[in-house]
Amino acid sequence: MQQIKINLPDVVGKGYGEYWRFRGRYRVCKGGRASKKSKTTALNFIVRLMKMPQSNLLVVRATLNTLRDSCWADLRWAAMRLGVAHLWRFTQSPLGATFLPTGQQIVFRGLDDPQKLASIACPVGHLCFCWVEEAFEIKNEDDFDMIDDCIRGELPDGYFKQITLTFNPWSADSWLKRRFFDVDSPDVLAITTTYRENEWLDAADLRRFDEMRERNPARYRVAGLGEWGIDGEQVFEEWRDEPRHYRDRVGTHVIEPFPIPREWRIYRGFDFGYARPFAVGWFAVDGDGRLYHFAELYGCTSVPNEGVKWSPDRIFDEVRRIETEHPDLQGREIFGVADPSIWDASRGESVAEMAAKRGVYFERGDNCRIPGWMQVHRRLQFDENGVPMLYVFSTCRQFRRTMPLLRFDRVRPEDVDTDGEDHIADMLRYVCMARPMAAKVEKRRSVFYDPLAL
């Protein structure tokens, strides 16, 4: 075969030297927008496969139909960029790629058909490498372990096994952070890259990031600098969780807990779930109408968006116990508001009736979705002094975890994607609709309750 000489720095660029050379089990890259992580990874795999004629590559995403316009297209681009496209055959049906001189393959799979992951056979050589693109889409760590199990067995001398994970920034509660970024292991290389590693951005591209830094610093930290968080399509971009301001409560929605004054009114929101999580939240209302979310009960397993499958009886027994024992709830009048669907009695006793039998009462919540989300937006707005109309105690961890994860629905652009973990947000929406704010936010007093004031 004719020798092809390539100057990799000229083709690949800079900023990924350690990533390119690493030979440990897990190579993980969290990158902001335009950080060239996917393009660099594609180039790296084309070079690797051509240098190692007994190696093959498995490429995985959460759903197979997203691979054609992402990894498959990037790998095809990489072959052309390297000037070796004539040595490769890329097919769309089925999705795949073959290195013609040796018969090595790039195999594409989706987790939406996990059985096919267990039946990967390469006609030439060994399955050495795996590329998991947009790894944040894999919500369940067990699903990743299934992918991990595909890369096993003895290899020829000089070969190695490696799983590469690339993804845009995601919530700091993701299993990816705990498993790869919070460890110190010779088997793991975990890096964060930014647009600054991309020397091929022009002046206009760089101005866009400069403008983002000025106009939306929170988004810049995620999209530009690759910090943990969610970029783009985030429903509640106003949301701020700033630990350094938990005490002064300025520019943050999350604050330190304090005893709820006895004269404040208490609301209980409820969103029912069984296979998906249920959500119960308790809110206090101060003299200015500001909401404080101070307690929660969330029926979720260790897997995000997976319900604990509690019966209604068990849910409301637990609600009753909490309201009897919690120091800010015991002996208080509580106004419950819930999704109107819990009054459905078409298949027997309704969920609302089961709640009432245990002394847990609700009023029908207003289930108009778009007006409800607008109410949430209004409460999240900060006034000129950095004070919102909704605070959340730092102890409400599930609220803090799920709120920044919500994305817009692709069909209904003003609505929340109901495939996401929206149960706490729905519960919040019912409470906000029970205490609606005017569309025009008037100048408010930035005075809030201080439990230390005499």
Secondary structure, 3 states (H helix, E strand, C coil): CCCCCCCHHHHHCCCCHHHHHCCCCEEEEEECCCCCHHHHHHHHHHHHHHHCCCEEEEEEECCHHHCHHHHHHHHHHHHHHCCCHHHEEEEECCEEEEECCCCEEEEEEECCCHHHHHHCCCCCCEEEEEEEECHHHCCCHHHHHHHHCCCCCCCCCCCCCEEEEEECCCCCCCHHHHHHHCCCCCCEEEEEECHHHCCCCCHHHHHHHHHHHHHCHHHHHHHHCCCCCCCCCECCCCCCCCHHHCCCCCCCCEECCCCCCCCCEEEEEEECCCCCCCEEEEEEECCCCCEEEEEEEECECCCCCCECCCCHHHHHHHHHHHHHHCCCCCCCCEEEEECHHHHCCCCCCCHHHHHHHCCCCCEECCCCHHHHHHHHHHHHCCCCCCCCCEEEECCCHHHHHHHHHCEECCCCCCCECCCCCCHHHHHHHHHHHHCCCCCCCCCCCCCCCCCCCC
